[in-house]
Amino acid sequence: MKIKPGIYKHYKGHKYRVIGIVKHSETLEDLVIYEALYDNELSKLWVRPLELFIDEVEYEGKKMKRFEQVDSG
């Protein structure tokens, strides 16, 4: 499954801009590189394996997407 660049909302509420898909240099695993759109003192840019980015989580008794696209911009 591929994802498109744009704005995504994390299941806990924060928004991120997906920049694109990159490859891990050793394993060739697909990774998503994305930018926090809020003040985050740890880092502005993040990377996560594609499979974990698109998976579902259980939160407050509900099953939902970890990230859901909310805007293509």
Backbone as CSV, one residue per row, in Angstrom:
resi,resn,N_x,N_y,N_z,CA_x,CA_y,CA_z,C_x,C_y,C_z
1,MET,0.850,-1.191,0.000,0.000,0.000,0.000,0.885,1.239,0.000
2,LYS,0.560,2.172,-0.839,1.280,3.439,-0.885,0.429,4.517,-0.220
3,ILE,1.103,5.503,0.320,0.393,6.659,0.857,0.850,7.886,0.079
4,LYS,0.017,8.897,0.091,0.302,10.116,-0.665,0.778,11.213,0.281
5,PRO,1.626,12.107,-0.226,2.003,13.267,0.583,0.754,14.073,0.946
6,GLY,0.808,14.733,2.080,-0.309,15.545,2.535,-0.322,15.633,4.044
7,ILE,-1.434,16.113,4.569,-1.592,16.295,6.010,-2.332,15.080,6.571
8,TYR,-1.761,14.528,7.634,-2.338,13.369,8.294,-2.557,13.684,9.765
9,LYS,-3.615,13.128,10.309,-3.916,13.299,11.731,-3.614,11.986,12.445
10,HIS,-2.807,12.076,13.490,-2.497,10.925,14.333,-3.711,10.622,15.205
11,TYR,-3.887,9.376,15.567,-5.079,9.009,16.334,-5.175,9.733,17.672
12,LYS,-4.069,10.282,18.177,-4.112,11.048,19.427,-4.357,12.540,19.184
13,GLY,-4.476,12.941,17.895,-4.903,14.304,17.598,-3.936,15.220,16.882
14,HIS,-2.629,15.021,17.023,-1.679,15.922,16.363,-1.673,15.716,14.853
15,LYS,-1.317,16.778,14.142,-1.251,16.709,12.680,0.200,16.723,12.213
16,TYR,0.407,16.038,11.093,1.735,15.888,10.498,1.628,16.041,8.991
17,ARG,2.710,16.527,8.374,2.787,16.604,6.921,3.687,15.465,6.446
18,VAL,3.101,14.551,5.679,3.899,13.477,5.087,4.673,14.058,3.915
19,ILE,5.981,13.905,3.968,6.859,14.409,2.917,6.988,13.377,1.812
20,GLY,7.108,12.117,2.201,7.209,11.064,1.198,7.679,9.749,1.780
21,ILE,7.885,8.814,0.880,8.361,7.480,1.233,9.841,7.406,0.868
22,VAL,10.649,6.883,1.768,12.081,6.697,1.531,12.425,5.240,1.785
23,LYS,13.612,4.840,1.391,14.079,3.466,1.585,15.171,3.429,2.650
24,HIS,15.113,2.421,3.497,16.187,2.165,4.448,17.392,1.686,3.643
25,SER,18.563,2.231,3.905,19.741,1.945,3.079,20.248,0.514,3.197
26,GLU,19.975,-0.160,4.295,20.458,-1.527,4.489,19.403,-2.573,4.132
27,THR,18.171,-2.343,4.575,17.121,-3.366,4.413,16.202,-3.121,3.226
28,LEU,16.256,-1.908,2.678,15.361,-1.464,1.604,13.897,-1.393,2.036
29,GLU,13.669,-1.395,3.341,12.311,-1.254,3.891,11.772,0.132,3.551
30,ASP,10.476,0.220,3.218,9.825,1.505,2.978,9.607,2.210,4.306
31,LEU,10.018,3.471,4.368,9.852,4.305,5.553,9.112,5.577,5.159
32,VAL,8.282,6.080,6.051,7.565,7.334,5.832,8.314,8.427,6.577
33,ILE,8.637,9.513,5.872,9.249,10.666,6.523,8.166,11.737,6.624
34,TYR,8.009,12.273,7.843,6.932,13.234,8.061,7.349,14.291,9.067
35,GLU,6.664,15.434,8.991,6.984,16.616,9.778,5.862,16.934,10.750
36,ALA,6.207,17.165,12.006,5.227,17.583,13.005,4.759,18.996,12.679
37,LEU,3.450,19.210,12.690,2.884,20.541,12.429,2.475,21.228,13.724
38,TYR,3.172,20.903,14.788,2.937,21.516,16.092,4.298,21.643,16.771
39,ASP,4.374,22.403,17.824,5.637,22.549,18.543,5.974,21.231,19.226
40,ASN,7.047,20.620,18.784,7.511,19.374,19.362,8.991,19.558,19.671
41,GLU,9.325,19.638,20.940,10.705,19.943,21.315,11.666,18.784,21.052
42,LEU,11.152,17.575,20.851,12.035,16.435,20.574,12.579,16.465,19.153
43,SER,11.708,16.727,18.185,12.114,16.753,16.784,10.975,17.297,15.932
44,LYS,11.344,17.889,14.816,10.345,18.349,13.848,10.098,17.277,12.791
45,LEU,11.153,16.532,12.425,11.041,15.486,11.415,11.088,14.108,12.058
46,TRP,10.264,13.220,11.509,10.147,11.864,12.037,10.158,10.867,10.889
47,VAL,10.488,9.621,11.212,10.454,8.545,10.236,9.862,7.313,10.925
48,ARG,9.062,6.574,10.177,8.398,5.385,10.720,8.254,4.378,9.580
49,PRO,8.431,3.095,9.875,8.188,2.093,8.826,6.771,2.239,8.262
50,LEU,6.655,2.116,6.941,5.362,2.262,6.278,4.310,1.363,6.911
51,GLU,4.658,0.129,7.188,3.688,-0.813,7.762,3.130,-0.321,9.095
52,LEU,3.964,0.322,9.902,3.480,0.867,11.180,2.689,2.153,10.977
53,PHE,3.029,2.913,9.949,2.303,4.153,9.667,0.859,3.860,9.267
54,ILE,0.652,2.816,8.476,-0.687,2.536,7.942,-1.483,1.538,8.780
55,ASP,-0.896,1.008,9.844,-1.620,-0.015,10.599,-2.724,0.589,11.461
56,GLU,-3.502,-0.276,12.058,-4.565,0.142,12.965,-4.126,-0.069,14.404
57,VAL,-4.660,0.754,15.285,-4.373,0.663,16.711,-5.696,0.602,17.465
58,GLU,-5.632,0.109,18.683,-6.808,0.163,19.545,-6.569,1.269,20.560
59,TYR,-7.502,2.212,20.611,-7.364,3.376,21.477,-8.716,3.652,22.124
60,GLU,-8.720,3.699,23.442,-9.945,3.936,24.209,-11.054,2.978,23.779
61,GLY,-10.676,1.729,23.561,-11.644,0.688,23.223,-12.096,0.650,21.774
62,LYS,-11.533,1.508,20.926,-11.930,1.553,19.513,-10.737,1.216,18.630
63,LYS,-11.007,0.534,17.542,-9.975,0.250,16.548,-10.013,1.365,15.506
64,MET,-8.837,1.952,15.236,-8.767,3.060,14.292,-7.406,3.075,13.602
65,LYS,-7.329,3.830,12.507,-6.061,3.998,11.820,-5.101,4.803,12.688
66,ARG,-3.822,4.443,12.643,-2.821,5.221,13.395,-2.752,6.652,12.835
67,PHE,-2.734,6.790,11.514,-2.739,8.079,10.830,-3.830,8.060,9.776
68,GLU,-4.539,9.163,9.669,-5.584,9.281,8.642,-5.365,10.584,7.882
69,GLN,-5.383,10.506,6.541,-5.162,11.700,5.737,-6.370,12.626,5.860
70,VAL,-6.086,13.904,6.133,-7.157,14.896,6.283,-7.086,15.990,5.229
71,ASP,-5.951,16.088,4.512,-5.805,17.108,3.480,-4.678,16.690,2.539
72,SER,-4.828,16.990,1.270,-3.789,16.613,0.305,-2.698,17.678,0.196
73,GLY,-2.835,18.766,0.942,-1.899,19.869,0.820,-0.775,19.772,1.736
